[in-house]
């Protein structure tokens, strides 16, 4: 069995384009997700600590906190703040918390960590940073947190917008 060359990488007969694509993806890995307004966003996977699906009753509301914050979550013995990402970005649609689980993307920088609650997660995708364009026609409340966008459908004007998690974490909006 050890001498069987079929088990060695590159020695098999399956050198199809599909196999080659899996071995050498183009671009960088990103997490794609939606906020309640159906806008699609992406975050670089390298900046994501973890993705949690949590029941809404595990998020404890905190009185007199910013309206952008849903509350706190005890995550592996550590308390993290959970924010409605759509509201943070200026969307008028609020996150539906009347459901079994809420997807939360945990991002961090040094000792600062926050959970970003989203409507639904699409999945991961290899996206080419070289194809990113400057953002167009976005609200002023969203612009400081965007690094650019990919045009998904020119005829339908659909965009996949790349967020800057460091700008989100360091934002002065959390104090409001």
N, C-alpha and C positions, 0 to 999 in steps of 0.2 A: 504494500500500500504506500509506503514512503517513497518507493521508487516510481510510483505512478505519476507521470508528468501532467496528467489532467488536473491534479490538485494544486499545481503551482500557478501563481498569478501570471497571466499572459500566455500560458501554454495551452489553454483550452481552444476549442474550435469556434467558440461563440465570440467572435470579434465584431458583432453587429454594432451599428451606430448607437443603438439604445444602450448597450453596455458601455461603450466609450463615453457616452454622455453622463452616465452615472458616475464614472470614475473621475471625470474632470469637469465639474460644473463651472460655468462662467459666472463671474460676479461675486457678490457677497451674500451670505445667508441673512434673510430678514424674516421677521414675523409679520404676517398680514392679518389685519383685523378691522372690524367695523364698529363705529359708535352709533348711538340710536338714530341719528339723522341719515343713516345709510352711507355716510362718507367713509371711504376706505383709506386706511393708513398703514404704514409699515414702521417698524423699529429694527435697527440692526440687532441681530441675535446675540452678538458679542456683548451688548449692553444690558441684556436681560438676565436677571438673577434666577427667576423661576416663573412659571405660569401656574396659577392656582384656580381651581373651580371650587367656590365656597358657597354654602347656603347663606342666604341673606341674614339669617338670625345669628350667624357667627360674627357679623360685623356690628360692633357696638357703637351706636350713635353717641356723639359727645356734645353736650349742650354748649352753646355759645361759640362753637367752632365755625370756621369758614363754611359757607353754604356749598362750596365746591367739594367738601369732604363728606363722605358717607359715614365715616367713623373709623374705628380701629379694629385690627384683626390680630389675634394671637397666632403667630405663625412660627411653629417650632420653638416656642418659648420666647419669641421676640415679638414685641408689639410694633406693628407698622400701621401707618395711616393709609386709608383707602380713599381715593378720589374718583369722582365721576369724570373720566377723561373728556367726554363730549362737552360737559358743562365747562370744564376748565378751558377748552379750546373755543368757547363762545357759542356752542350750539344751543338752540332753544329747546330741542327735544331732550327730555330727561331720561335717565337710565331706568328701565323697568326692573324694579327690585322684587316684584311679585312673581317670582318663579323659583324653581328648585335650586338652581345654582347660578352664580354670577362669575364670569371669567375675570380674573385679576392678573395683570401683568406686573410683576415685581421688578422694578429697576433700582439701581443703586449707583452711588458715586461716593467713594471713600466711606464715611460713616453714615451717610444720608441714604435712606431707603424709603420708597413709597410704592404703594400698590395702585395701579391704574385700572379701574373697573371699566370694562368695555361691553358692548352689546353681544358680539360674538367674534370668535377667532376663526379666521379662514384657514390658516396653516402657515407653513414656512415655504419660502421660495428663494431661489438664487436670483438676485436682481443685479443688473449691470449698472454700477454707479456712473459709468461713462455716459449712459443714456438719460441721466436725470436732467431736468430742465428747471429754470427758475419758476417759482410758483406764480400763478396768475389768478386774478379774480378771487382772492381769499379775504375774509374779514380781517380787519386790523387786529382783532383779539387773537387770531390764530397765527398770523404771519411770523411773530418772533420765535415760534416753536417749530418752524418748518425749515428743512434743509433743501427742499426742492420737491419735484413731482415727476412721475412718469405718466405720459398720456396713454390711457388704455384703449380708448375708442374715440377717434377724432370726430366721428359723426354724432356721437351721443354725448361728447364732452365728459367722459369719465376719467377720473384721475386717481392715481395711487400716490398719496402724499407721504413723504418721508419725514418723520418727526425727529427732533433733536432731544433725546432724553435728558441730556445735561442741562439744556435750557429750561426744560420742564422742572427738573429737580431744584434748580437754583432760582426759580421764579419768585418774585416778590408777591405774586398773587396769593400765595399760601398764607400770608400774614393778614390778608383782608378779611 
